[in-house]
């Protein structure tokens, strides 16, 4: 894949290589992507955006459904970051992908059981926080030693079930978890988290 220089991020409209990073798609996903990660070799964000841009250039107007594309980008970023031995993403509607459950067209559950399917050894992409309608996140028994729990988890107001146990996650427990008023189950057991449990979390 040809990588363009970062200076081209906002104005790039070229169509001279497979999977053009269309200006339209960048505008549609503005706020969901960090442009500094585009055109960067070995960047999972770049790989995810390239995958989606290639798909959009073939099949649809990229501005037709911002919510659908944002959720799709989040899921593809999870896939490219975790380095799964077998790909679980495809050109089909993501609501039929193996780890995804939808209510209508919205993603409401994402699951991966590393102890039965095989532990992932990549990273847990913070883009999962873009899944605004997610009610259940159940990802456990993996080796995400370079990952932490993103503060953006506190914006996932629909979450009722959050289980990230046995993932070798590091860093502090974000106080923003305390914003999840609908949360009834929180399991962060068996990680290498540091610091104390924030009082905001204790008040849930």
C-alpha positions as CSV (number, residue, x, y, z in Angstrom):
1,X,0.0,0.0,0.0
2,X,1.3,3.5,-0.8
3,X,1.5,5.8,2.2
4,X,1.0,9.5,1.6
5,X,2.7,12.2,3.7
6,X,0.8,13.6,6.6
7,X,0.7,17.0,5.0
8,X,-1.8,15.6,2.5
9,X,-4.2,14.5,5.2
10,X,-6.9,17.2,4.9
11,X,-6.6,17.9,1.2
12,X,-6.0,14.5,-0.4
13,X,-8.5,13.8,-3.1
14,X,-6.3,11.6,-5.3
15,X,-7.7,8.4,-6.9
16,X,-4.5,6.9,-8.2
17,X,-4.0,4.0,-5.9
18,X,-6.2,1.1,-4.7
19,X,-8.5,2.1,-1.9
20,X,-8.3,5.9,-2.1
21,X,-8.6,7.7,1.3
22,X,-11.4,9.9,0.0
23,X,-11.9,13.4,1.3
24,X,-15.6,12.6,1.6
25,X,-14.9,9.7,4.0
26,X,-12.5,11.8,6.1
27,X,-15.2,14.4,6.4
28,X,-17.9,11.9,7.3
29,X,-15.7,10.4,10.0
30,X,-14.4,13.7,11.3
31,X,-14.1,13.4,15.1
32,X,-14.0,9.6,14.9
33,X,-10.5,9.4,13.5
34,X,-7.2,10.9,14.4
35,X,-5.7,12.1,11.1
36,X,-2.2,11.9,12.5
37,X,-2.4,8.1,12.3
38,X,-3.3,8.0,8.6
39,X,-0.6,7.3,6.0
40,X,1.6,5.9,8.8
41,X,3.2,2.5,8.2
42,X,2.3,-0.1,10.8
43,X,-0.6,1.9,12.1
44,X,-3.7,-0.1,12.7
45,X,-5.8,3.0,12.3
46,X,-4.4,3.5,8.8
47,X,-5.0,-0.1,8.0
48,X,-8.6,0.2,9.2
49,X,-9.3,3.4,7.3
50,X,-7.7,2.0,4.1
51,X,-10.0,-1.0,4.3
52,X,-13.1,1.1,4.8
53,X,-12.1,3.6,2.1
54,X,-11.6,0.9,-0.4
55,X,-15.0,-0.6,0.4
56,X,-16.7,2.8,0.2
57,X,-15.1,3.7,-3.1
58,X,-16.6,0.6,-4.6
59,X,-20.0,0.4,-3.1
60,X,-21.6,3.5,-1.7
61,X,-21.7,7.3,-1.1
62,X,-19.5,7.7,2.0
63,X,-21.8,10.4,3.5
64,X,-24.9,8.3,3.2
65,X,-24.9,6.9,6.8
66,X,-22.5,8.5,9.2
67,X,-23.5,6.3,12.2
68,X,-23.2,3.1,10.2
69,X,-19.7,4.0,8.9
70,X,-18.5,5.1,12.3
71,X,-19.5,1.8,13.9
72,X,-18.0,-0.1,10.9
73,X,-14.7,1.9,11.3
74,X,-14.6,1.1,15.1
75,X,-15.1,-2.6,14.4
76,X,-12.5,-2.7,11.7
77,X,-10.0,-0.9,13.9
78,X,-10.6,-3.5,16.6
79,X,-9.8,-6.2,14.1
80,X,-6.7,-4.6,12.7
81,X,-5.3,-3.7,16.2
82,X,-5.8,-7.1,17.8
83,X,-3.9,-9.1,15.2
84,X,-6.3,-12.0,15.1
85,X,-5.1,-15.1,13.3
86,X,-8.3,-15.3,11.4
87,X,-10.1,-12.3,10.1
88,X,-13.7,-11.9,11.3
89,X,-14.5,-8.8,9.1
90,X,-15.9,-9.0,5.6
91,X,-17.8,-7.0,3.0
92,X,-21.1,-8.1,4.5
93,X,-23.2,-6.0,6.8
94,X,-21.2,-5.9,10.1
95,X,-24.4,-6.9,12.0
96,X,-23.8,-10.5,10.8
97,X,-20.1,-10.6,11.8
98,X,-19.1,-13.3,14.2
99,X,-18.5,-11.2,17.3
100,X,-21.2,-8.6,16.8
101,X,-24.9,-8.4,17.8
102,X,-27.1,-5.6,16.6
103,X,-30.5,-4.3,17.5
104,X,-31.8,-3.2,14.1
105,X,-28.8,-1.6,12.4
106,X,-27.0,-0.5,15.7
107,X,-24.2,-2.5,17.4
108,X,-25.3,-3.4,20.9
109,X,-22.9,-6.2,21.8
110,X,-19.3,-7.1,21.1
111,X,-17.8,-10.3,22.5
112,X,-14.5,-12.2,22.3
113,X,-13.5,-15.2,24.5
114,X,-9.8,-15.6,24.3
115,X,-9.8,-18.7,26.5
116,X,-11.9,-20.7,24.0
117,X,-11.1,-19.2,20.7
118,X,-7.4,-18.3,21.3
119,X,-5.8,-15.4,23.1
120,X,-5.2,-12.2,21.0
121,X,-1.7,-10.7,21.3
122,X,-2.2,-7.3,19.7
123,X,-3.9,-4.4,21.4
124,X,-7.4,-3.4,22.4
125,X,-8.2,-0.5,20.1
126,X,-9.8,2.5,22.0
127,X,-12.1,3.0,19.0
128,X,-14.5,0.6,20.6
129,X,-15.7,3.7,22.5
130,X,-17.2,4.9,19.2
131,X,-19.9,2.2,19.5
132,X,-22.3,4.6,21.2
133,X,-25.2,2.2,21.4
134,X,-23.2,-0.7,22.8
135,X,-24.9,-2.3,25.8
136,X,-22.5,-5.3,26.4
137,X,-18.8,-5.4,25.9
138,X,-17.4,-8.8,26.9
139,X,-13.7,-9.2,25.8
140,X,-11.6,-11.4,28.1
141,X,-8.6,-13.8,28.3
142,X,-6.2,-12.0,25.9
143,X,-2.7,-10.6,26.0
144,X,-3.2,-6.8,25.6
145,X,-0.2,-5.9,27.6
146,X,0.4,-2.6,25.8
147,X,-3.2,-1.4,26.2
148,X,-5.1,0.5,28.9
149,X,-8.7,1.3,29.4
150,X,-9.5,4.5,27.5
151,X,-11.1,7.4,29.2
152,X,-13.6,7.6,26.4
153,X,-15.4,4.5,27.9
154,X,-17.2,7.1,30.0
155,X,-19.1,8.3,27.0
156,X,-20.7,4.9,26.3
157,X,-23.9,5.7,28.2
158,X,-25.8,2.6,27.0
159,X,-23.4,0.2,28.6
160,X,-25.0,-2.2,31.1
161,X,-22.2,-4.9,31.0
162,X,-18.5,-4.2,30.8
163,X,-16.1,-7.1,31.2
164,X,-12.5,-6.7,30.3
165,X,-11.0,-9.3,32.6
166,X,-7.9,-11.5,32.1
167,X,-6.5,-9.2,29.3
168,X,-3.2,-8.1,30.9
169,X,-4.4,-4.4,30.6
170,X,-2.2,-1.9,32.4
171,X,-2.6,1.7,33.6
172,X,-5.2,3.3,35.8
173,X,-8.9,2.6,36.0
174,X,-10.4,5.7,34.5
175,X,-12.7,7.7,36.8
176,X,-15.0,8.3,33.7
177,X,-16.4,4.8,34.2
178,X,-18.4,6.4,37.0
179,X,-20.4,8.2,34.3
180,X,-22.0,4.9,33.2
181,X,-25.2,5.2,35.1
182,X,-26.8,2.2,33.3
183,X,-23.9,-0.1,34.2
184,X,-24.9,-3.1,36.3
185,X,-21.8,-5.4,35.7
186,X,-18.2,-4.3,35.8
187,X,-15.4,-6.9,35.7
188,X,-11.8,-5.8,35.4
189,X,-10.4,-8.7,37.3
190,X,-7.0,-10.2,36.6
191,X,-5.3,-7.3,34.8
192,X,-2.2,-5.4,35.8
193,X,-4.0,-2.1,36.5
194,X,-2.4,0.4,38.8
195,X,-3.6,2.8,41.4
196,X,-6.7,2.7,43.5
197,X,-10.3,2.3,42.4
198,X,-11.7,5.8,41.7
199,X,-14.4,7.0,44.0
200,X,-16.6,7.7,41.0
201,X,-16.5,4.0,40.1
202,X,-17.2,3.0,43.7
203,X,-20.4,5.1,43.6
204,X,-22.0,3.2,40.7
